[in-house]
Amino acid sequence: MSDPANMTVPRTPDADAPAPRGLEALIEGGKTESLGQVLKKPVMVVAMLLGLGIVTGVWFLQMGSGALRLNAPAVSYELLQNQGLTEGVPIAITLGPLTVFKISDPMSGGMGAARAKTVVENIEMAVQELIESPGRTITIDSTAEEQLPTIVQKASSTDAAGLEVIRVTTDDVKLAGEEDPKQVARIWAERLTDGLKLLQFGEEPKFTKGSEFGSALETLYLNARNEKGGISTESIADAFEELGDEQKLALTTFPVPEKPEPAADDQSD
């Protein structure tokens, strides 16, 4: 599986690529001849067409990016049924039709779902940054041993600063039924990255492959493509509605962890 600490959304190519050296050499060699004579040479015509083909190809890759065709996915939160696993309230954080995080919100101080609202705002800012400047990287920051891991979006993997998307809490780990906070962060980062790749850029999911979520997301991607391989926000929405119940469930939920059974010496006859 690819490292979620270096998960990158598509970056548009550089449009200022230099012209081929062969074309420059032909122009230099033709200085002693008239422009008409040079342009009539077959090799010159081929070189010019090659140069135009390179420029057109770069333009197509830029203008044809899925980011220019797809709408920004809506980000929201939804209160879930409380299973009593934590003192907080379980809340799903959604990206379009996908559930990317399942967090525990303390809901303390009469503030309502303050943490969930902050996470939604952070993801919305991350999406806006991607629209304005594609090629950003989603990483897991766990450098401080005393702190739980944080999912961060950066301009590149080498940037020191970045946009904090969400910090894993102890209750999040309990809610996930995991023991390792880094594993929870990995799952979240993978779901967020592949969700953005598909919903914002129309690209095939990469990091969640091998999981139930990833298999369902791959099906969604394949079904949303038209005969020419194109994809749109509308085709993704239609393809989601056509998924089976199990696949929809895999994309919109996390498995509910089982409560630990009481120890044998705690059971009474």
C-alpha positions in Angstrom: 0.0 0.0 0.0 1.3 3.5 -0.8 2.5 5.7 2.0 -0.4 8.0 3.1 2.3 10.4 4.4 2.9 11.3 0.8 -0.5 11.3 -0.9 -0.6 13.8 -3.7 -3.5 15.0 -5.9 -2.8 15.7 -9.5 -0.4 18.5 -10.5 -0.8 20.3 -13.8 2.3 20.1 -16.1 4.5 23.1 -16.9 3.3 24.9 -20.0 6.6 26.7 -20.6 8.5 23.6 -21.9 11.4 24.7 -24.2 11.1 24.1 -27.9 12.9 21.0 -29.3 16.6 21.5 -30.1 16.1 20.0 -33.5 13.8 22.9 -34.4 16.3 25.5 -33.2 19.1 23.9 -35.2 17.0 23.9 -38.4 16.3 27.6 -37.9 20.0 28.4 -37.4 21.0 26.4 -40.5 18.4 28.2 -42.6 19.6 31.8 -41.9 21.4 32.0 -45.3 18.2 31.0 -47.2 15.0 32.9 -47.6 12.1 32.2 -45.3 10.1 30.7 -48.1 12.8 28.3 -49.0 13.2 27.1 -45.5 9.5 26.6 -44.9 9.2 24.5 -48.1 11.7 21.9 -46.9 9.9 18.7 -45.9 12.1 18.2 -42.8 11.2 21.8 -41.7 7.5 21.1 -42.1 7.8 18.0 -40.0 9.7 19.8 -37.2 7.2 22.6 -37.1 4.3 20.1 -36.8 6.1 18.3 -34.0 6.7 21.6 -32.2 3.0 22.5 -32.5 2.0 19.0 -31.4 4.0 19.4 -28.2 2.5 22.7 -27.3 -1.1 21.5 -28.0 -0.5 18.4 -25.9 0.5 20.5 -22.9 -2.5 22.8 -23.3 -4.8 19.8 -23.5 -3.5 18.3 -20.3 -4.0 21.6 -18.5 -7.4 22.5 -19.9 -8.7 18.9 -19.9 -8.0 18.3 -16.2 -10.9 16.9 -14.2 -10.5 19.8 -11.8 -11.9 22.1 -14.5 -15.0 20.0 -15.1 -16.0 18.8 -11.6 -17.8 20.7 -9.0 -16.3 21.0 -5.5 -17.7 18.2 -3.3 -20.0 19.3 -0.5 -18.6 18.8 3.0 -20.9 18.2 5.9 -21.4 16.3 9.2 -24.1 14.0 10.5 -24.7 12.8 14.1 -24.7 9.0 14.4 -26.3 6.6 16.8 -24.4 6.6 20.1 -23.0 3.2 20.9 -21.7 4.2 24.2 -18.1 3.7 23.2 -17.0 7.2 24.2 -18.2 10.0 26.3 -18.6 12.1 23.2 -21.2 11.9 20.4 -20.1 9.9 17.2 -20.3 12.1 14.1 -19.7 11.2 10.4 -17.7 13.8 8.4 -18.8 13.5 4.7 -17.2 14.5 1.5 -19.9 14.4 -1.2 -21.6 11.0 -0.8 -18.6 9.6 1.0 -17.9 9.3 4.7 -14.2 10.0 5.3 -14.0 10.4 9.1 -16.0 9.1 12.0 -15.1 11.3 15.0 -16.1 11.6 18.6 -17.3 15.1 19.4 -17.4 16.1 23.1 -20.4 18.4 22.5 -19.3 20.2 25.7 -20.0 23.7 27.0 -23.3 24.2 25.1 -21.4 24.7 21.9 -23.1 22.0 20.0 -21.0 20.0 17.5 -18.1 22.5 17.7 -15.4 20.0 16.7 -17.3 18.6 13.8 -18.0 22.1 12.5 -14.3 23.0 12.7 -13.3 19.8 10.8 -15.9 20.6 8.1 -14.4 24.1 7.7 -10.9 22.8 7.5 -11.8 20.3 4.8 -13.6 23.1 2.9 -10.5 25.2 3.0 -8.4 22.2 1.9 -10.7 21.7 -1.1 -10.5 25.4 -2.0 -6.7 25.3 -1.8 -6.7 22.3 -4.2 -8.9 24.1 -6.7 -6.7 27.2 -6.6 -3.4 25.3 -6.6 -3.6 21.6 -7.5 -0.7 19.3 -6.6 -0.9 19.7 -2.8 0.0 16.8 -0.5 -1.9 15.2 2.3 0.4 14.0 5.1 0.2 12.5 8.5 2.2 14.5 11.1 3.2 12.4 14.1 6.6 13.9 14.8 5.7 14.9 18.4 5.6 11.7 20.5 3.4 13.3 23.2 0.8 14.3 20.6 -1.6 12.2 18.6 -1.2 12.2 14.8 -2.6 15.0 12.7 -3.7 15.0 9.1 -2.2 18.0 7.3 -2.5 19.4 3.7 0.7 21.0 2.4 1.8 22.7 -0.8 4.4 20.0 -1.1 5.7 17.1 1.1 8.8 19.2 2.1 6.9 22.2 3.4 7.2 22.7 7.2 3.8 24.4 7.5 0.4 23.4 6.2 -3.3 23.4 6.8 -4.3 21.2 9.7 -7.4 19.1 8.6 -7.9 17.1 11.8 -6.1 15.8 14.8 -6.9 12.3 16.0 -8.1 12.1 19.6 -8.1 9.3 22.1 -11.9 9.0 21.8 -11.6 8.7 18.0 -9.3 5.7 18.5 -11.8 4.1 20.9 -14.7 4.8 18.5 -12.7 3.1 15.6 -12.1 0.0 17.8 -8.3 0.4 17.1 -5.4 0.5 19.4 -3.0 2.5 17.2 -3.8 6.2 16.6 -1.6 6.2 13.5 -3.7 3.4 12.0 -6.8 5.6 12.4 -5.0 8.5 10.9 -3.9 6.3 8.0 -7.4 5.1 7.2 -8.8 8.7 7.4 -6.0 10.1 5.2 -6.5 7.4 2.6 -10.2 7.9 2.4 -9.9 11.7 2.2 -7.2 11.5 -0.5 -9.0 9.1 -2.7 -12.3 10.9 -2.2 -10.7 14.1 -3.4 -9.0 12.3 -6.3 -12.3 11.1 -7.6 -14.8 13.8 -6.7 -12.6 16.8 -7.4 -10.2 15.6 -10.1 -12.1 12.7 -11.7 -9.1 10.4 -11.1 -9.0 6.7 -10.2 -8.7 6.0 -6.4 -5.3 4.7 -5.4 -4.6 4.6 -1.7 -7.7 2.7 -0.4 -7.3 -0.3 -2.7 -7.7 -3.6 -0.9 -10.3 -2.3 1.5 -14.1 -2.5 1.2 -14.2 1.2 0.9 -11.6 1.2 -1.9 -13.3 -1.6 -3.8 -16.7 0.3 -3.8 -14.9 3.5 -4.7 -13.2 1.8 -7.6 -16.6 0.5 -8.8 -18.1 4.1 -8.5 -15.2 5.5 -10.6 -15.5 2.9 -13.3 -19.3 3.2 -13.5 -19.1 7.0 -13.6 -16.9 7.0 -16.8 -18.5 7.4 -20.2 -17.5 5.5 -23.3 -14.7 7.9 -24.0 -13.4 7.8 -20.4 -14.8 11.1 -19.4 -16.3 11.7 -16.0 -18.4 14.5 -14.4 -20.0 15.4 -11.1 -23.4 14.4 -12.5 -22.1 11.0 -13.7 -20.6 10.3 -10.3 -23.9 11.1 -8.6 -25.8 8.8 -11.0 -23.2 6.0 -10.6 -23.5 6.3 -6.8 -27.3 5.8 -6.9 -26.8 2.7 -9.1 -24.5 1.0 -6.6 -25.7 -1.9 -4.6 -26.7 -1.5 -0.9 -23.5 -3.2 0.4 -21.3 -0.9 -1.8 -23.1 2.2 -0.6 -22.7 1.0 3.0 -19.0 0.6 2.5 -18.7 4.2 1.2 -20.8 5.8 3.8 -20.0 4.0 7.1 -17.2 2.6 9.2 -17.5 -0.9 10.6 -18.9 -0.7 14.1 -16.4 -2.2 16.6 -17.6 -4.9 18.9 -17.7 -4.2 22.6 -15.2 -6.2 24.5 -16.8 -9.1 26.4 -16.4 -9.1 30.2 -13.6 -11.2 31.6 -14.5 -14.6 32.8 -13.8 -13.7 36.5 -16.2 -10.8 36.2 -19.1 -13.0 35.2 -21.4 -14.3 37.9 -23.1 -17.6 38.0 
